[in-house]
Amino acid sequence: MTERGPEQTADESALYVFAVCNAPDPAVFVRLPGVAVETQLRPLRFGGLTAIVQTVRAADFTDEAWQTRMSDRDELERYARAHHDVVSAAAASCPTVPLPLATLYHGEERARRALLDETERFRAALERTAGHCEWGVKVYAPESPPPDQGHLPSREEAPAARSRPAPGAGLAYLERKRGVQAQRERRHEDALRVAETVDAAFQCIAASGRRLRLHAPEPAGQGRVQVLNATYLVAEHQAAELDALTRTLRDATGARIEVSGPWVPYSFVGEV
C-alpha cells in the first residue's frame, strides 16, 4: 500500500496513514504529534470507516531518506514510537486496525481510493479483533546444570593419573561424554514438550494464536534457550484468566515463561 518514490521536492506533501478505525474520538489525538510536528493528525473518512492520517513532507519519506532513517537506531525508534502512540490512542478509543510503519500515499484522493479497495478486509479485521488484545508468550528451556566435578582428579592426583591411566579410563570417559550428550538431548526434548503444553493451554483461552520464529540462543553463560515464541489474541475480559493460567503453568512445568501485553493486535489484523 505504501507509495514512496526516489525523488520528491521539499514542497510536495504525502499522506501518512496510521490506522483504520470504526469511529475514533478526535479528542484522543489532540496532543499527539504523530510523525510530523508541523501538521496535526486528522480523520479521513472512507466507506463508513475512518483512517487516522497526517500530512507530511514527501521528501522526508523517499526511499533514500527512509533507508537512512532505518540505519539510525534512535531516529527509527522515534518514528516507531510516534506511530505506535497514535495506533494505541486509536485502539483505546474504538476497534482499530494498525497499518505498517510508514504507510504513505501521494495525496488524499489516492489514499482514499486505495483504502476503499481494502474496505472489506478492514471490516473483517475490525470484527475479528474487537474487544481483544494481543499477548506475547516466550518460554525458555531450564538453565543447564553445572558440570559434574566428581570424576575430576584432585590437584595432587592429577600427575599420577596422567602417568598411569587406569584400565578402561578411555572407555569411561567416552561413556561419560555420551551420558552428558544424552542428558542434554533429554532436557531439550523435555523443554520442547513443555513448550507444546504451554502453547496448547494458551490456545484454549485464545481466539487465535501464532507461533513466531524463535530467538537465537543467548550468549554463553546466560543459559537461556528459547523453545516457544508465540502471540495470542485474547478477549479483554479474559486478562485475569490469562494471568492465572500463566502462574499455573509456571508452577506445573517449572519453566521460565515470560508474558508481555496487552498490545494492540498487530499480529492478527491480516488474518481475514
Secondary structure as a PSIPRED ss2 file (coil, helix, strand):
# PSIPRED VFORMAT (PSIPRED V4.0)

   1 M C   1.000  0.000  0.000
   2 T C   1.000  0.000  0.000
   3 E C   1.000  0.000  0.000
   4 R C   1.000  0.000  0.000
   5 G C   1.000  0.000  0.000
   6 P C   1.000  0.000  0.000
   7 E C   1.000  0.000  0.000
   8 Q C   1.000  0.000  0.000
   9 T C   1.000  0.000  0.000
  10 A C   1.000  0.000  0.000
  11 D C   1.000  0.000  0.000
  12 E C   1.000  0.000  0.000
  13 S E   0.000  0.000  1.000
  14 A E   0.000  0.000  1.000
  15 L E   0.000  0.000  1.000
  16 Y E   0.000  0.000  1.000
  17 V E   0.000  0.000  1.000
  18 F E   0.000  0.000  1.000
  19 A E   0.000  0.000  1.000
  20 V E   0.000  0.000  1.000
  21 C E   0.000  0.000  1.000
  22 N C   1.000  0.000  0.000
  23 A C   1.000  0.000  0.000
  24 P C   1.000  0.000  0.000
  25 D C   1.000  0.000  0.000
  26 P H   0.000  1.000  0.000
  27 A H   0.000  1.000  0.000
  28 V H   0.000  1.000  0.000
  29 F H   0.000  1.000  0.000
  30 V C   1.000  0.000  0.000
  31 R C   1.000  0.000  0.000
  32 L C   1.000  0.000  0.000
  33 P C   1.000  0.000  0.000
  34 G C   1.000  0.000  0.000
  35 V C   1.000  0.000  0.000
  36 A C   1.000  0.000  0.000
  37 V C   1.000  0.000  0.000
  38 E C   1.000  0.000  0.000
  39 T C   1.000  0.000  0.000
  40 Q C   1.000  0.000  0.000
  41 L C   1.000  0.000  0.000
  42 R E   0.000  0.000  1.000
  43 P E   0.000  0.000  1.000
  44 L E   0.000  0.000  1.000
  45 R E   0.000  0.000  1.000
  46 F E   0.000  0.000  1.000
  47 G C   1.000  0.000  0.000
  48 G C   1.000  0.000  0.000
  49 L E   0.000  0.000  1.000
  50 T E   0.000  0.000  1.000
  51 A E   0.000  0.000  1.000
  52 I E   0.000  0.000  1.000
  53 V E   0.000  0.000  1.000
  54 Q E   0.000  0.000  1.000
  55 T E   0.000  0.000  1.000
  56 V E   0.000  0.000  1.000
  57 R E   0.000  0.000  1.000
  58 A H   0.000  1.000  0.000
  59 A H   0.000  1.000  0.000
  60 D H   0.000  1.000  0.000
  61 F H   0.000  1.000  0.000
  62 T C   1.000  0.000  0.000
  63 D H   0.000  1.000  0.000
  64 E H   0.000  1.000  0.000
  65 A H   0.000  1.000  0.000
  66 W H   0.000  1.000  0.000
  67 Q H   0.000  1.000  0.000
  68 T H   0.000  1.000  0.000
  69 R H   0.000  1.000  0.000
  70 M H   0.000  1.000  0.000
  71 S C   1.000  0.000  0.000
  72 D C   1.000  0.000  0.000
  73 R H   0.000  1.000  0.000
  74 D H   0.000  1.000  0.000
  75 E H   0.000  1.000  0.000
  76 L H   0.000  1.000  0.000
  77 E H   0.000  1.000  0.000
  78 R H   0.000  1.000  0.000
  79 Y H   0.000  1.000  0.000
  80 A H   0.000  1.000  0.000
  81 R H   0.000  1.000  0.000
  82 A H   0.000  1.000  0.000
  83 H H   0.000  1.000  0.000
  84 H H   0.000  1.000  0.000
  85 D H   0.000  1.000  0.000
  86 V H   0.000  1.000  0.000
  87 V H   0.000  1.000  0.000
  88 S H   0.000  1.000  0.000
  89 A H   0.000  1.000  0.000
  90 A H   0.000  1.000  0.000
  91 A H   0.000  1.000  0.000
  92 A H   0.000  1.000  0.000
  93 S H   0.000  1.000  0.000
  94 C C   1.000  0.000  0.000
  95 P C   1.000  0.000  0.000
  96 T E   0.000  0.000  1.000
  97 V E   0.000  0.000  1.000
  98 P E   0.000  0.000  1.000
  99 L C   1.000  0.000  0.000
 100 P C   1.000  0.000  0.000
 101 L C   1.000  0.000  0.000
 102 A C   1.000  0.000  0.000
 103 T C   1.000  0.000  0.000
 104 L E   0.000  0.000  1.000
 105 Y E   0.000  0.000  1.000
 106 H C   1.000  0.000  0.000
 107 G C   1.000  0.000  0.000
 108 E H   0.000  1.000  0.000
 109 E H   0.000  1.000  0.000
 110 R H   0.000  1.000  0.000
 111 A H   0.000  1.000  0.000
 112 R H   0.000  1.000  0.000
 113 R H   0.000  1.000  0.000
 114 A H   0.000  1.000  0.000
 115 L H   0.000  1.000  0.000
 116 L H   0.000  1.000  0.000
 117 D H   0.000  1.000  0.000
 118 E C   1.000  0.000  0.000
 119 T H   0.000  1.000  0.000
 120 E H   0.000  1.000  0.000
 121 R H   0.000  1.000  0.000
 122 F H   0.000  1.000  0.000
 123 R H   0.000  1.000  0.000
 124 A H   0.000  1.000  0.000
 125 A H   0.000  1.000  0.000
 126 L H   0.000  1.000  0.000
 127 E H   0.000  1.000  0.000
 128 R H   0.000  1.000  0.000
 129 T H   0.000  1.000  0.000
 130 A C   1.000  0.000  0.000
 131 G C   1.000  0.000  0.000
 132 H E   0.000  0.000  1.000
 133 C E   0.000  0.000  1.000
 134 E E   0.000  0.000  1.000
 135 W E   0.000  0.000  1.000
 136 G E   0.000  0.000  1.000
 137 V E   0.000  0.000  1.000
 138 K E   0.000  0.000  1.000
 139 V E   0.000  0.000  1.000
 140 Y E   0.000  0.000  1.000
 141 A E   0.000  0.000  1.000
 142 P C   1.000  0.000  0.000
 143 E C   1.000  0.000  0.000
 144 S C   1.000  0.000  0.000
 145 P C   1.000  0.000  0.000
 146 P C   1.000  0.000  0.000
 147 P C   1.000  0.000  0.000
 148 D C   1.000  0.000  0.000
 149 Q C   1.000  0.000  0.000
 150 G C   1.000  0.000  0.000
 151 H C   1.000  0.000  0.000
 152 L C   1.000  0.000  0.000
 153 P C   1.000  0.000  0.000
 154 S C   1.000  0.000  0.000
 155 R C   1.000  0.000  0.000
 156 E C   1.000  0.000  0.000
 157 E C   1.000  0.000  0.000
 158 A H   0.000  1.000  0.000
 159 P H   0.000  1.000  0.000
 160 A H   0.000  1.000  0.000
 161 A H   0.000  1.000  0.000
 162 R H   0.000  1.000  0.000
 163 S H   0.000  1.000  0.000
 164 R C   1.000  0.000  0.000
 165 P C   1.000  0.000  0.000
 166 A C   1.000  0.000  0.000
 167 P C   1.000  0.000  0.000
 168 G C   1.000  0.000  0.000
 169 A H   0.000  1.000  0.000
 170 G H   0.000  1.000  0.000
 171 L H   0.000  1.000  0.000
 172 A H   0.000  1.000  0.000
 173 Y H   0.000  1.000  0.000
 174 L H   0.000  1.000  0.000
 175 E H   0.000  1.000  0.000
 176 R H   0.000  1.000  0.000
 177 K H   0.000  1.000  0.000
 178 R H   0.000  1.000  0.000
 179 G H   0.000  1.000  0.000
 180 V H   0.000  1.000  0.000
 181 Q H   0.000  1.000  0.000
 182 A H   0.000  1.000  0.000
 183 Q H   0.000  1.000  0.000
 184 R H   0.000  1.000  0.000
 185 E H   0.000  1.000  0.000
 186 R H   0.000  1.000  0.000
 187 R H   0.000  1.000  0.000
 188 H H   0.000  1.000  0.000
 189 E H   0.000  1.000  0.000
 190 D H   0.000  1.000  0.000
 191 A H   0.000  1.000  0.000
 192 L H   0.000  1.000  0.000
 193 R H   0.000  1.000  0.000
 194 V H   0.000  1.000  0.000
 195 A H   0.000  1.000  0.000
 196 E H   0.000  1.000  0.000
 197 T H   0.000  1.000  0.000
 198 V H   0.000  1.000  0.000
 199 D H   0.000  1.000  0.000
 200 A H   0.000  1.000  0.000
 201 A H   0.000  1.000  0.000
 202 F H   0.000  1.000  0.000
 203 Q H   0.000  1.000  0.000
 204 C H   0.000  1.000  0.000
 205 I H   0.000  1.000  0.000
 206 A C   1.000  0.000  0.000
 207 A C   1.000  0.000  0.000
 208 S E   0.000  0.000  1.000
 209 G E   0.000  0.000  1.000
 210 R E   0.000  0.000  1.000
 211 R E   0.000  0.000  1.000
 212 L C   1.000  0.000  0.000
 213 R C   1.000  0.000  0.000
 214 L C   1.000  0.000  0.000
 215 H C   1.000  0.000  0.000
 216 A C   1.000  0.000  0.000
 217 P C   1.000  0.000  0.000
 218 E C   1.000  0.000  0.000
 219 P C   1.000  0.000  0.000
 220 A C   1.000  0.000  0.000
 221 G C   1.000  0.000  0.000
 222 Q C   1.000  0.000  0.000
 223 G C   1.000  0.000  0.000
 224 R C   1.000  0.000  0.000
 225 V E   0.000  0.000  1.000
 226 Q E   0.000  0.000  1.000
 227 V E   0.000  0.000  1.000
 228 L E   0.000  0.000  1.000
 229 N E   0.000  0.000  1.000
 230 A E   0.000  0.000  1.000
 231 T E   0.000  0.000  1.000
 232 Y E   0.000  0.000  1.000
 233 L E   0.000  0.000  1.000
 234 V E   0.000  0.000  1.000
 235 A E   0.000  0.000  1.000
 236 E H   0.000  1.000  0.000
 237 H H   0.000  1.000  0.000
 238 Q H   0.000  1.000  0.000
 239 A H   0.000  1.000  0.000
 240 A H   0.000  1.000  0.000
 241 E H   0.000  1.000  0.000
 242 L H   0.000  1.000  0.000
 243 D H   0.000  1.000  0.000
 244 A H   0.000  1.000  0.000
 245 L H   0.000  1.000  0.000
 246 T H   0.000  1.000  0.000
 247 R H   0.000  1.000  0.000
 248 T H   0.000  1.000  0.000
 249 L H   0.000  1.000  0.000
 250 R H   0.000  1.000  0.000
 251 D H   0.000  1.000  0.000
 252 A H   0.000  1.000  0.000
 253 T H   0.000  1.000  0.000
 254 G C   1.000  0.000  0.000
 255 A C   1.000  0.000  0.000
 256 R E   0.000  0.000  1.000
 257 I E   0.000  0.000  1.000
 258 E E   0.000  0.000  1.000
 259 V E   0.000  0.000  1.000
 260 S E   0.000  0.000  1.000
 261 G E   0.000  0.000  1.000
 262 P E   0.000  0.000  1.000
 263 W E   0.000  0.000  1.000
 264 V C   1.000  0.000  0.000
 265 P C   1.000  0.000  0.000
 266 Y H   0.000  1.000  0.000
 267 S H   0.000  1.000  0.000
 268 F H   0.000  1.000  0.000
 269 V C   1.000  0.000  0.000
 270 G C   1.000  0.000  0.000
 271 E C   1.000  0.000  0.000
 272 V C   1.000  0.000  0.000
